Amino acid sequence: MKIGVFVCHCGSNIAGTVDTAKVAEAARQMPEVAFATDTMYACSEPGQAGVVQAVKEHGLDAVVVASCTPRMHELTFRRTVERAGLNRYMFEMANIREHVSWIGKDMQANTRKATDLVRIAVEKLRRDKPLTAKKFDICKRVMVIGGGVAGIQAALDMAEGGLEVVLVERSATIGGKMAKLDKTFPTVDCSSCILGPKMVDVSQHPNITLYAYSEVESVSGFVGNFDVKVRRKARYVNWEACTGCGLCMEKCPSKKAKDDFNEQIGTTTAINIPSPQAIPKKAKIDPEFCRQFTKGKCGVCAKICPSGAIEYDQQDEVVGEKVGAIIAATGFDLFDYTRYGEYGGGRYPDVITSIQYERMLSASGPTGGHIKRPSDSKEPKSIVFVQCVGSRDKSIGRPYCSGFCCMYTAKQAILTKDHIPDSQSYVFYMDIRAPGKNYDEFTRRGMEEYGTQYIRGRVSMIYPQGDKYIVRGADTLLGTQVEVEADLVVLAVGAESSKGSPELAEKLRISYDAYGFFMESHPKLKPVETNTAGVYLAGSCQGPKDIPSSVGQGSAAAAKVLSLFSRSQLESDPQVSMVDIKRCIGCGKCIATCPFGAIEAIDFRGQPKAQVIETVCQGCGICTATCPQGAIQLQHFTDNQILAEVNALCQQALEVNFE
């Protein structure tokens, strides 16, 4: 075998702390290395052309590139060696940037470690074998999990592209958080006016199947062929028969049910339609408050329903859907403001959250668009907005910025002046973050045209005094403590991952961070892709985002799926496990430990044996580590290949110590 080694400078990223020429010189002395050189940028067009030329001129059979992380450029160089006529798996990458140059400044030590990593790669490559991908058919249907604005945008884009879309929404209506807003920044246009038509399009599009009030139960399969079980929760109303007339709501005697859509500002009936703009506009019963369920007698809604849609004995239903790709667009939840005991949230009726204030501002909200104090229904004249409640605070485990709080507070302060012209708004803030188009101008408009007073500093406590509230905090610009008397206090709560996100991530076999947000494959180059092929992200499930960013990601994810489905067949990754049937003793340990269900038991001449389903296997290697006989091996990462790397490192260490 003839191996070529290419050591990348990566500008000064690597060459600044690694003697790349010396690494290349050391590589020339390694077994079966026929060519070695250092190059300025191996991933650039001239750098890749140099690899192709060297393969042809020197008759190379395999290539090692020592540069940055394989996560970024392994696919790039595999394509390069393929253009040179080699099998793409006759290539190894040594990471001498993240693992060497970026973690130390000792040139001599770095050069020695880089040389060791190249030696390891060469030894593994000597034992690599050409692998060939197999092609398989795909199901050109896609599932979108989450019916917020990002999920809606993705679903409509794909449906318009000719794909069949299954949209699963956990709530009884699609629309997400945006459906609860009164106006949107920085244009101050009606939220329902711009979102409503899209929601209607979803319900009427022939290519979209909508499962509202449903959740994903399980996901199995692989890219192009996912099998998803969806649990359609019992609504106790036949949605096929329900016309959404609302007569049941008018006659329902139980009027103390939690109003989730209006964020518990007031109550609703036990049978209800979430909002006038709900899609689907269907009623459902909350059994926790329905007298038929709690006392065993009532039945008013069943008696007066003109279409006979009430079904008290309805049960959850699990339906199966086969899809080729999945887009997670599960959105976000809002921080639990009661964790700030010093603010009195949950104890003081007139200390409310920003989303509750939105429902007050909305004409379709519980107060009909009139701002009222929850305690006495009086119109407040002094409103204090407190920023960063559940954001940028390490003490409660939320060190990140939620991004859009500064803007929606500015919007709410402007709308407050429109609703109550003689009111005065105050905003306690840490910093104003307004990076979007026309965002900073919008914030300044609130200050200069609407007279909103901004006080730079944290609030230390809020306490009642008579029928008012005293908001005590610091003014860091003046260097003094301030107290503001308020009729109403609005806490600008930050975003956190949607409830159940970690559980869903495990079902989808994708990664999530310490805060529960789903992780993208690469933050810059693959912002809507995950490390699981065929699963994509859209909107705030990946991290806090405003409406324009969420819509943009929804369209981006849709474009990725349309690109994926542009081919009639996909190629499977040959880096999968294989069973040596002669060594397999049929113990079944690999079957029990495989997280993807990719191994099955077969009968071989009257004895049980394991067999890998190649299209399902994701190449995680758990089975290889589990097998007591070493009968199952992960292709391209076999025991012999891994041991060759370890032996190369140990042998070099012995030589250095001996010297």
C-alpha positions, 0 to 999 in steps of 0.5 A: 500500500502507498499512503500519502500524508498532507499536513495543513497549516490552516493559516496560523491556526495550526502552523502558529504552534505546530512545525508542520514541515517537521510533521511531514518529514516524520511522516515520510519515515512511517511504514508504507508512506510513499509521499508526505507534504505540508500545505497552506490550506488543505480544504481549499480548491488548490489544496484539494487539487494538490491531493488529487494530483499527488494520488495520480503522480505517486500512485497512492492507494490511501490518504491521510490529511492532518488538519482540523476536526473530521466533523467539519471536513471529513466529507470534503476530503472523502469526496476529494479522494473519490475524485482522485479515483480512490475509495472514499473510505481509504482516507483518514483524518488526524485532528491536529487543530482542536486536539493540538494547536488550539490547546497549547503553545509549546511548539516542540510538544505540539509538533510531537503530539501532531506527529503521534496523531499522524502515526496513529492515522497511518497505522489505522489506514494500513488496515482499512478496507474499501467499503461500498454504500448500498442504495435503498428506496425512500418514502417521500412523506415528511412529519413536522412535530410542532405547529407553531409558526416555524412548523407551519412555515415548514409544512406549507413550503413542503406541501407546496413542493408536492410532498405529503406532510403530517403535522403533529401538534401537542395543543388543541390548536396550531399557532404556538406562542405567536397565536397568543400575541396581540401585535408583533415587533417592529412593525406593530402589525396584528399577529393573528392577521398575519398568522391566521391565513397560514393556519387556515392554509394548513387546515385546507391544504390537500397535502397536509394531514393535521393531528392536533392534540396529539403527541409522538409516541415512538420513532423507529427506522432510519432516514427515508423510512421512519415509522412513527407512532402518534398518540391522538389524545382523547378529546371526548368530542368527535372532531369529525362531527363537531362543527365548532358552533360553540353552543356547548360552551354557552351552556356548559355549567362548569366555568372554572376550568384552567384557560391555558390559551389565555395563560390563566387570566380568568377561567373558561368552561370545561368544554371549550374551543381555545380561541376564535381563531383556533385551527382546528376550530373544534371543542374538547372537554377537560375531564378535570373540571367536567361534572360528567367526569368528576360527579358522574352526572351532567351531560348538558353538552351532549344534550344540546350538541346539534351534531351529536359529537360528544363522546364521553367514552372516547379513548386515546388512539395510537396511529402509525405514520410512515415518513422519510424525514422528520422536522422538529419544530416544538418551540419553547416554553416560558420560564417559571416566574414564581422561582423569583420569590422576591418578585412576588410572582404567583403571590401578588395578583398584579405581578404578571408575566409578559405573555399574560399581558399580551392576552390582556392587550389582545381584542380576543383575550379575556379582557377584550383588549382592555388593560386591567389590574387582575386584583380589582379590574381597575385601569393601571396608570403606572406600569413597570416592566422588569427585564431578564426574568429567567435570562442571563442569570446563572443563579437560577440556571439560565445564563443565556440571553432569550433574545427577544425579551427586550423587543417585546417589552418595548412593543408592550410599552408602546401599546400600553401608551396607545391603550392608556394615553395618560399612563407611564411605563418604566423598564428595568433592564440590564442591556438593550439587545436589538440586533434585528432590522429596524429593532434599535429604531423601534426601541428608541421610538418607545423612549423618545415618542412614547416617553417610556422611562428606561432604568438600567439595573436589576430589580431586587424586590417587589412588595405591596404598599396599600393598593400599589406595588413598590419596585425596588432596584438599582440605577447603575447609570446614576449609581443609586437605589431607586423605588418606583410605585406601580399599579401593575408589574409585568415580568419579561420572562425568558424562553426555555426548552419546551416541556418534554424536549429531552424525552422527544430528543431521545425518541428522535435519537438527536442531541440536546444541550444542558438546557434541553434545546436540540443541538444542530449538527454544526452551528454555522454550516448545518444550523437546521440539520442534526447528527441523525440523518433525516431529522431537521430542526426549525425555530426555537426548539434549537434555541430562543428565536424571534418570529423572522428567524423562526420562519426562516429556519422553517423554510430552511428545514423544508428546503433540506427535506425537498433536497433530500427527496429530490432523489429516488434513492438514498445511499446507506452508510457502510460504516455499520456492524457486521456479524461473523456468524462462525464466532456468534454464540447467539447470546443476544446481548447485542440485540438487547443493547442496540438502541436502534433495534438494528439487530435481529435473531435468526435461525442458522442451521438450528442455532440462534445467531445475530444479524444486523439490519444494515439500513437501520444500523447507525454505526454507534458501536455499542454492540461491538463493545458488548459482544463477549466473543468479538463476533460483531465488528463495526466496519471501518472501526474494527478491533484490529484497527483500533488496537493498531492505533493504540499500539502505534501510540504505545510503541512511540511512547516506549521509544521516547522513554528508552531514548 
